[in-house]
């Protein structure tokens, strides 16, 4: 890292200290708003059917907006986006098209190709690319063909229709650059990749969201629009050049006026006067084969001057911000990081930055609008969450399929964001624990479809990791933030202890826990056998929660010894959980399994080798020697507690390490995890052992057979949705937990502890080297191989082509055998964790890690030292 602060770092510092609000404007507009719970006012709660894609162009939204390459202020009051018409489509392209859950054979999915290729955390520079076909878009074909396919067939993608044959498409490159915090430049460059000249109608669009505010747009001379808003104030939007302006209202029956005007020729569809709630400039261009056309627009809080129409001066600002983005990322990368890996890291972070979305949802108001008493609304979605009042910028998994937060996604995404924007990362972790989100009983809201569901409790894990990153980077951790968040986490921890330990045996159930259909049964529904499940993953999550809370309490005790009491409390919680987890260990198989407890008092292990049984590996934490030396009473109290309670059998409490397993169990777990015929894929750790390909697990209840088999791609089980699948593919969040744990274990066990990797290969590696090997395999998903192809694209040859090969999509999960991207195609979300791995290991050695402990990891990653 350079010793001199670069331009983007200065903007971040100014934003964090409230000197200048550089984050006020950003890419906060979703690519989809039409299928969300917020917009669902149907009596049956069917969000997709209540407001379809076809209806979205004419019906005004209630809680948010969407648009292509959208941009807005942080309350989404004034919005910018791009609309397109190729002269052949039946509708104006104002939002990306996709399938609903019922239409797709593997669930909902966007059927467009767009790529977020660059972005800075203050949005001083952003760039995305949309590939818009020149032929008529096959809306009906995509729906009909996908609907006719079964779960065991591939999805029918836009590429499969042949619409991109002969490269007959436009690359629409949209860039945003900030000349100042309130001065936004938009540059749109259209490339014709086809063999003949082609016509494109491009409509840069500006409009107000329906918020009840006094807001109006007025057309002035020479393509200038004045925006007046009673809270936002005045703004001026200018599309440079001589282009006609159209005006309409952002209201039911009027919202689609531009498409009707342009495509159907309904001149009366638009407003007769030069004012309205929505405006667009109509730019009609003829782009020669292989040529390009450029459009420029500007939004400012100052009236335009003659100098604002200077194309050269405009482009100078855009190019300056692009160069500053290059400088920012150059300082971020470890010097040893290769160029292909740098591209992966940068585009992963760009995808996350573009996926910061405005989320507005006042549940009390929403319930009232449904005709329900917010204090008594049984039977309606989120009826118990009437206190939740959201109006925030939140890191979303993606901008189309998941334009809403999910609790554990957000925790992982915050860790990835800490690499580029510590202030935003900390704010995101604090958000769901704030009084506007956290339930009065202590529960963290899970996700919009059902706030009352349960996501894995990883907020404490992410909180301490982000704290360590900041401490390493600045030399001082944010004690006040850590203390504030600790008390809220303690409330949530108590909720878990009180609600998810059915028998009070320190064994946890949890339910869904984010792993969808990984198990034999739907874990959020009553079991067909009766009784309940003791969950290996639920228990492991709580063990890790205890370890992280203990870490935080010890850190806070440096300034306030009162936290030593809490530290001891969390140690004792962990000790009891460690004892309880033993019932799920299978000595014969050397693995952890869920335990089915039946109503008659009997129990049975469900011998499914899955990520459920690997997650106890994540509950391994090494404690800072300096903190323990500072508080020897912690060690003495812990020893006294264990002596007093002889029934406690802690698997490993040696030295600075707390874990659910001893060295013998660790070796047996790793032997399975690192076996390429079980969990170890060429591209990371699978969610389910490949053992179950030839040996499906079966469980009978009467005449019903429940089975789990290894499926490296999409699942044939619809449990928790069409493309939900933890039955084989590779998921990044759990891989990240495993890597972090292996580094902890390496610090505890050192170079003397080695294992075969892969199992049976005769190659022995330290746990540091194993962690690096898994990291390399994960990164390999996105790096071009010797044939120039990225595994994430499977066998699709087009992605090796000239205008596609530099574009990377970060899918929801990946094929367990070949690394192809699956699920939500654009869900950078937790897959954005890939930004951590190559940069981390490029600047870290095992020797340094042993010398400095885990603190060495963070000093390395923050660029403070080189190996």
MIRODREN-314294 format. One line per field, with one value per residue (C-alpha): x, y, z. Coordinates in steps of 0.2 Angstrom, whole numbers. Layout:
N
east X; ...
north Y; ...
up Z; ...
//
This chain:
867
east 0; 7; 12; 3; -16; -23; -39; -51; -44; -46; -64; -67; -60; -70; -86; -82; -79; -94; -83; -91; -105; -97; -109; -125; -127; -123; -129; -144; -157; -162; -162; -179; -192; -207; -207; -203; -213; -214; -224; -235; -253; -262; -273; -264; -246; -240; -227; -223; -241; -247; -235; -227; -214; -227; -236; -220; -219; -236; -239; -230; -221; -224; -208; -193; -188; -179; -169; -155; -138; -148; -141; -150; -148; -147; -166; -170; -179; -172; -167; -157; -156; -155; -169; -166; -176; -168; -182; -188; -193; -212; -208; -195; -181; -182; -178; -170; -181; -181; -192; -202; -200; -215; -209; -191; -187; -173; -182; -182; -168; -163; -161; -150; -131; -124; -108; -102; -84; -77; -82; -75; -83; -88; -95; -83; -81; -92; -93; -105; -108; -125; -126; -142; -147; -151; -164; -181; -179; -187; -198; -211; -198; -189; -204; -212; -196; -191; -208; -208; -192; -190; -178; -166; -164; -153; -160; -164; -153; -153; -138; -147; -160; -146; -150; -132; -127; -115; -112; -128; -129; -124; -112; -119; -106; -112; -100; -103; -90; -92; -85; -90; -101; -117; -111; -114; -108; -115; -106; -115; -104; -113; -103; -110; -102; -112; -107; -119; -124; -138; -151; -153; -164; -157; -166; -156; -170; -173; -188; -194; -200; -217; -214; -228; -216; -219; -208; -208; -197; -197; -190; -179; -170; -157; -161; -160; -172; -174; -179; -188; -191; -196; -183; -170; -170; -166; -156; -152; -150; -143; -141; -128; -132; -148; -160; -179; -186; -201; -211; -224; -229; -222; -240; -251; -256; -243; -227; -225; -229; -211; -213; -230; -224; -209; -215; -233; -232; -245; -240; -253; -246; -233; -237; -242; -231; -213; -215; -220; -213; -202; -192; -180; -170; -172; -156; -158; -141; -135; -120; -109; -103; -89; -92; -97; -108; -107; -120; -116; -128; -125; -134; -129; -135; -130; -137; -128; -116; -109; -93; -104; -107; -89; -87; -68; -69; -83; -72; -57; -66; -72; -55; -47; -59; -55; -37; -40; -49; -34; -23; -35; -35; -16; -13; -26; -17; -3; 12; 14; -4; -5; -14; -28; -31; -31; -45; -55; -53; -57; -73; -79; -78; -86; -101; -103; -102; -115; -126; -128; -146; -159; -171; -187; -199; -210; -219; -231; -237; -237; -248; -260; -261; -266; -280; -272; -270; -251; -252; -263; -259; -258; -257; -249; -231; -220; -235; -224; -211; -222; -208; -196; -194; -180; -174; -156; -143; -139; -127; -138; -134; -138; -148; -161; -164; -161; -165; -167; -156; -153; -145; -130; -127; -125; -112; -101; -103; -98; -82; -78; -82; -70; -56; -61; -73; -72; -84; -98; -94; -95; -112; -119; -115; -123; -138; -148; -144; -151; -168; -176; -172; -168; -184; -188; -185; -168; -170; -161; -173; -168; -174; -189; -199; -200; -191; -195; -185; -168; -151; -135; -128; -112; -114; -102; -89; -90; -89; -73; -65; -69; -63; -46; -45; -47; -35; -22; -24; -25; -16; -31; -48; -64; -67; -83; -91; -86; -93; -109; -112; -107; -122; -134; -125; -128; -146; -147; -136; -149; -163; -154; -151; -169; -177; -167; -161; -177; -172; -160; -145; -134; -138; -146; -160; -161; -172; -168; -151; -148; -143; -160; -161; -145; -154; -166; -181; -187; -179; -191; -206; -213; -204; -214; -208; -212; -199; -185; -167; -151; -142; -123; -123; -134; -124; -107; -114; -118; -101; -93; -104; -98; -80; -82; -91; -77; -65; -74; -76; -57; -54; -66; -58; -42; -51; -64; -61; -80; -81; -70; -86; -95; -79; -80; -99; -96; -82; -94; -107; -95; -89; -107; -110; -94; -100; -117; -110; -102; -118; -117; -100; -100; -84; -86; -87; -76; -89; -103; -121; -138; -147; -165; -174; -190; -205; -203; -186; -175; -163; -155; -140; -144; -128; -128; -110; -113; -108; -118; -105; -90; -96; -90; -73; -77; -79; -60; -54; -36; -35; -22; -8; -6; -25; -24; -7; -15; -29; -22; -38; -47; -36; -38; -57; -58; -48; -58; -74; -68; -62; -79; -89; -81; -95; -89; -78; -70; -63; -49; -45; -26; -17; -25; -36; -55; -62; -76; -64; -47; -32; -38; -55; -48; -37; -52; -63; -49; -46; -64; -64; -48; -53; -57; -69; -79; -78; -63; -67; -55; -64; -66; -76; -92; -108; -111; -99; -97; -98; -117; -117; -115; -122; -138; -144; -162; -174; -191; -206; -220; -222; -212; -194; -183; -167; -151; -139; -125; -130; -116; -127; -145; -155; -170; -178; -189; -186; -185; -187; -182; -164; -160; -146; -134; -133; -116; -111; -98; -103; -91; -97; -94; -78; -73; -77; -66; -51; -52; -53; -38; -28; -33; -29; -12; -7; -12; -4; 11; 22; 23; 5; 3; -11; -12; -19; -28; -31; -22; -10; 5; 7; 8; 4; 3; -14; -8; -4; -21; -30; -20; -24; -43; -41; -32; -46; -59; -51; -48; -66; -64; -47; -44; -37; -24; -38; -42; -59; -65; -73; -87; -94; -94; -94; -101; -89; -95; -87; -70; -74; -65; -79; -84; -68; -64; -81; -84; -100; -100; -114; -123; -115; -104; -104; -96; -86; -82; -84; -98; -108; -126; -141; -142; -130; -126; -126; -109; -115; -106; -97; -88; -78; -67; -60; -52; -43; -30; -25; -23; -12; -2; 5; 6; 18; 15; 31; 25; 8; 16; 27; 13; -3; -19; -14; -1; -15; -23; -7; -3; -20; -21; -5; 5; 19; 27; 33
north 0; 17; 28; 43; 44; 42; 52; 38; 35; 54; 53; 38; 47; 63; 52; 43; 59; 68; 81; 77; 65; 56; 41; 51; 47; 29; 14; 12; 8; -10; -20; -27; -21; -29; -46; -40; -43; -24; -22; -37; -31; -47; -56; -72; -65; -70; -57; -63; -64; -49; -38; -46; -40; -36; -25; -17; -5; 3; 1; 13; 5; 9; 6; 7; 9; -1; 3; -2; 5; 14; 28; 38; 48; 38; 39; 35; 51; 56; 42; 40; 25; 20; 14; 6; 1; -8; -4; -23; -26; -25; -15; -2; -10; -1; -16; -33; -48; -64; -78; -80; -96; -104; -100; -107; -125; -121; -106; -87; -81; -66; -69; -55; -52; -37; -35; -24; -21; -7; 3; 13; 13; 31; 29; 42; 30; 16; 6; -8; -16; -22; -33; -28; -39; -31; -44; -45; -50; -68; -64; -78; -91; -89; -92; -106; -116; -115; -119; -134; -141; -152; -151; -163; -152; -137; -120; -112; -96; -81; -87; -103; -94; -89; -71; -66; -75; -65; -54; -44; -35; -18; -17; -3; 4; 15; 25; 37; 49; 62; 79; 83; 75; 83; 83; 67; 63; 49; 43; 30; 23; 11; -1; -10; -28; -33; -34; -21; -3; -4; 9; 11; 23; 27; 36; 43; 45; 55; 53; 55; 40; 40; 46; 59; 73; 89; 85; 90; 90; 105; 106; 121; 126; 115; 99; 104; 98; 107; 95; 103; 92; 99; 88; 86; 104; 109; 99; 102; 87; 90; 78; 86; 88; 92; 79; 80; 78; 68; 70; 59; 54; 40; 34; 19; 20; 34; 26; 17; 33; 33; 16; 19; 35; 28; 10; 12; 30; 36; 54; 58; 46; 59; 75; 89; 102; 101; 95; 79; 67; 58; 64; 57; 63; 53; 49; 40; 34; 25; 15; 8; -10; -10; 8; 17; 32; 42; 51; 62; 68; 78; 80; 94; 105; 120; 127; 122; 134; 135; 126; 111; 107; 104; 86; 86; 94; 81; 66; 73; 71; 54; 48; 56; 47; 31; 33; 36; 20; 11; 20; 15; -4; -4; 1; -12; -27; -37; -34; -53; -55; -60; -49; -63; -63; -44; -44; -56; -46; -30; -36; -45; -29; -19; -31; -28; -10; -9; -20; -7; -4; 7; -3; 5; -5; 2; -14; -5; 6; -9; -19; -4; -3; -21; -17; -25; -19; -19; -24; -39; -46; -65; -75; -61; -61; -52; -48; -50; -37; -21; -12; -14; 3; 2; 17; 12; 8; -10; -22; -34; -51; -45; -31; -42; -59; -53; -35; -37; -41; -58; -58; -70; -64; -47; -53; -61; -46; -34; -44; -43; -24; -21; -24; -7; 2; -1; 13; 5; -13; -8; 2; -14; -25; -12; -10; -26; -24; -7; -4; -1; -19; -30; -38; -33; -51; -51; -59; -53; -52; -66; -60; -50; -66; -71; -60; -72; -86; -91; -88; -94; -82; -76; -57; -59; -69; -55; -41; -47; -50; -32; -25; -34; -28; -10; -12; -19; -6; 10; 3; 6; -3; 6; 1; 12; 3; -14; -11; -4; -19; -32; -27; -30; -46; -51; -49; -59; -73; -74; -76; -91; -99; -96; -101; -114; -126; -136; -147; -136; -148; -135; -143; -132; -135; -118; -125; -119; -111; -105; -122; -125; -143; -151; -162; -177; -166; -149; -143; -128; -139; -152; -168; -182; -194; -181; -176; -165; -164; -160; -151; -152; -136; -126; -132; -128; -110; -107; -114; -101; -88; -91; -91; -74; -66; -72; -64; -47; -47; -50; -36; -24; -29; -20; -4; -10; -25; -27; -37; -51; -57; -58; -67; -80; -82; -85; -98; -107; -107; -114; -128; -134; -134; -143; -157; -157; -158; -175; -184; -179; -187; -204; -213; -226; -214; -200; -187; -176; -180; -173; -183; -187; -188; -197; -195; -212; -206; -216; -207; -210; -202; -196; -202; -188; -182; -164; -147; -149; -161; -150; -134; -140; -137; -119; -118; -116; -100; -95; -81; -67; -72; -54; -53; -69; -64; -47; -56; -72; -73; -79; -94; -97; -95; -107; -120; -119; -120; -136; -144; -140; -148; -165; -169; -157; -164; -151; -158; -146; -132; -132; -116; -102; -114; -117; -130; -144; -157; -164; -168; -186; -180; -166; -178; -189; -174; -167; -185; -184; -165; -167; -182; -179; -193; -184; -166; -159; -152; -145; -129; -129; -139; -146; -145; -163; -178; -186; -202; -200; -201; -220; -221; -211; -209; -216; -214; -222; -215; -227; -229; -212; -213; -198; -198; -187; -190; -180; -168; -157; -145; -140; -150; -161; -156; -141; -139; -120; -115; -120; -117; -120; -133; -138; -156; -155; -138; -126; -111; -97; -92; -109; -111; -95; -101; -117; -106; -95; -110; -119; -103; -103; -121; -118; -105; -118; -133; -126; -134; -150; -155; -160; -170; -178; -166; -173; -188; -203; -192; -195; -176; -169; -151; -140; -132; -116; -124; -133; -116; -109; -124; -122; -103; -107; -119; -107; -93; -105; -104; -87; -87; -91; -109; -113; -113; -96; -101; -97; -112; -102; -102; -120; -125; -109; -104; -86; -81; -84; -72; -55; -45; -57; -64; -50; -50; -60; -66; -71; -84; -89; -106; -117; -135; -147; -155; -142; -125; -119; -105; -110; -102; -83; -78; -61; -64; -57; -56; -69; -75; -58; -66; -72; -54; -59; -75; -72; -55; -63; -77; -67; -57; -70; -84; -98; -93; -75; -82; -93; -78; -66; -77; -72; -53; -57; -61; -44; -34; -43; -41; -23; -20; -14; -27; -38; -56
up 0; -5; 10; 1; 2; -16; -22; -18; -1; 3; -3; 8; 23; 20; 18; 35; 44; 37; 29; 12; 8; -6; -4; -6; -24; -31; -41; -28; -41; -43; -59; -53; -42; -49; -40; -22; -7; -4; -20; -17; -12; -17; -4; -6; -5; -22; -26; -44; -50; -42; -52; -67; -79; -92; -79; -73; -88; -84; -66; -54; -39; -21; -12; -25; -43; -56; -72; -82; -75; -62; -51; -38; -21; -5; -2; -20; -23; -40; -52; -67; -79; -98; -109; -126; -142; -156; -168; -167; -149; -145; -129; -124; -114; -97; -86; -88; -92; -82; -77; -61; -50; -59; -76; -74; -73; -60; -52; -55; -66; -76; -95; -100; -101; -92; -82; -68; -73; -62; -48; -33; -16; -16; -34; -40; -55; -61; -77; -83; -100; -107; -122; -131; -146; -162; -167; -158; -140; -138; -123; -127; -132; -116; -105; -116; -118; -100; -93; -104; -97; -82; -67; -74; -90; -93; -92; -109; -109; -120; -129; -134; -144; -157; -155; -154; -170; -181; -166; -170; -154; -146; -132; -121; -110; -96; -85; -71; -64; -50; -54; -36; -23; -31; -49; -58; -76; -86; -102; -113; -127; -139; -149; -164; -164; -179; -198; -203; -198; -185; -178; -159; -150; -133; -120; -105; -92; -76; -64; -47; -36; -29; -11; -9; -10; -20; -35; -53; -69; -80; -98; -102; -117; -126; -118; -100; -87; -70; -56; -41; -25; -8; 1; -12; -18; -35; -48; -66; -78; -96; -110; -121; -139; -149; -143; -141; -123; -118; -102; -94; -76; -65; -62; -67; -85; -89; -84; -101; -111; -119; -126; -133; -141; -149; -154; -156; -163; -150; -149; -137; -124; -118; -109; -120; -110; -105; -88; -78; -66; -78; -93; -106; -120; -137; -145; -162; -168; -184; -178; -192; -192; -179; -175; -159; -154; -138; -127; -112; -98; -82; -66; -55; -40; -50; -66; -82; -91; -108; -102; -97; -116; -119; -124; -121; -104; -99; -105; -96; -79; -84; -89; -73; -62; -71; -68; -50; -49; -57; -44; -29; -34; -38; -20; -14; -22; -15; -26; -29; -36; -54; -67; -70; -51; -50; -63; -53; -37; -46; -55; -39; -29; -44; -44; -25; -26; -40; -30; -16; -16; -8; 2; 8; 18; 32; 38; 49; 34; 23; 34; 36; 17; 17; 29; 44; 61; 63; 81; 77; 60; 61; 44; 34; 29; 42; 52; 68; 62; 62; 70; 55; 46; 33; 22; 19; 7; 9; 1; -9; -16; -33; -41; -50; -42; -24; -23; -4; 11; 19; 36; 33; 16; 22; 35; 22; 10; 24; 26; 8; 8; 22; 9; 0; 12; 31; 35; 24; 30; 48; 45; 36; 51; 63; 52; 56; 74; 75; 84; 67; 62; 77; 84; 102; 107; 100; 83; 68; 52; 40; 23; 16; 11; 29; 42; 55; 47; 54; 45; 53; 66; 58; 63; 77; 66; 53; 66; 74; 57; 51; 68; 65; 48; 53; 68; 56; 43; 54; 70; 81; 81; 83; 101; 102; 87; 94; 111; 103; 92; 106; 117; 102; 98; 116; 114; 99; 107; 121; 108; 101; 118; 123; 106; 98; 111; 113; 127; 136; 132; 123; 106; 93; 80; 71; 56; 39; 43; 25; 19; 9; 4; 10; 22; 22; 28; 26; 43; 44; 44; 56; 54; 46; 60; 73; 86; 81; 74; 84; 70; 69; 59; 71; 86; 77; 73; 91; 96; 84; 91; 108; 103; 93; 108; 119; 107; 107; 126; 129; 117; 126; 143; 138; 141; 153; 164; 167; 151; 159; 167; 150; 143; 156; 152; 134; 138; 149; 136; 123; 136; 138; 119; 116; 127; 119; 102; 106; 103; 84; 82; 73; 79; 65; 51; 58; 54; 62; 58; 62; 76; 73; 90; 89; 100; 109; 115; 103; 91; 75; 66; 48; 39; 26; 23; 19; 24; 40; 46; 40; 49; 66; 58; 57; 76; 79; 86; 91; 104; 105; 116; 122; 127; 137; 145; 150; 159; 167; 178; 163; 161; 180; 180; 165; 173; 189; 180; 171; 187; 195; 181; 178; 166; 153; 140; 129; 113; 112; 124; 122; 123; 114; 103; 107; 95; 95; 91; 96; 85; 81; 76; 66; 55; 52; 46; 35; 27; 21; 17; 6; -3; -21; -22; -7; -4; -13; -30; -42; -38; -19; -6; -11; -1; -2; -3; -20; -10; -12; -31; -30; -12; -10; 8; 10; 24; 25; 34; 30; 11; 9; 4; 8; -1; -3; -18; -24; -38; -44; -53; -50; -38; -42; -25; -25; -6; -3; -21; -39; -39; -21; -20; -7; -14; -22; -29; -22; -11; -6; 11; 19; 10; 17; 35; 32; 25; 41; 52; 44; 47; 65; 66; 58; 71; 85; 77; 67; 54; 62; 59; 41; 31; 14; 2; -8; 3; -4; -15; -4; -4; 14; 17; 32; 36; 30; 13; 13; 16; 1; -10; -7; -10; -27; -32; -28; -38; -52; -56; -63; -71; -89; -91; -105; -118; -113; -105; -88; -79; -72; -90; -93; -111; -118; -131; -134; -117; -125; -139; -141; -134; -120; -113; -101; -93; -77; -69; -51; -49; -34; -33; -44; -52; -40; -54; -68; -59; -70; -63; -57; -48; -49; -63; -57; -38; -34; -16; -5; -20; -19; -5; -19; -18; -1; -6; -19; -12; 5; 0; -12; 2; 16; 21; 34; 43; 45; 51; 64; 70; 72; 74; 65; 67; 54; 41; 43; 42; 26; 19; 23; 14; 29; 26; 13; 15
//
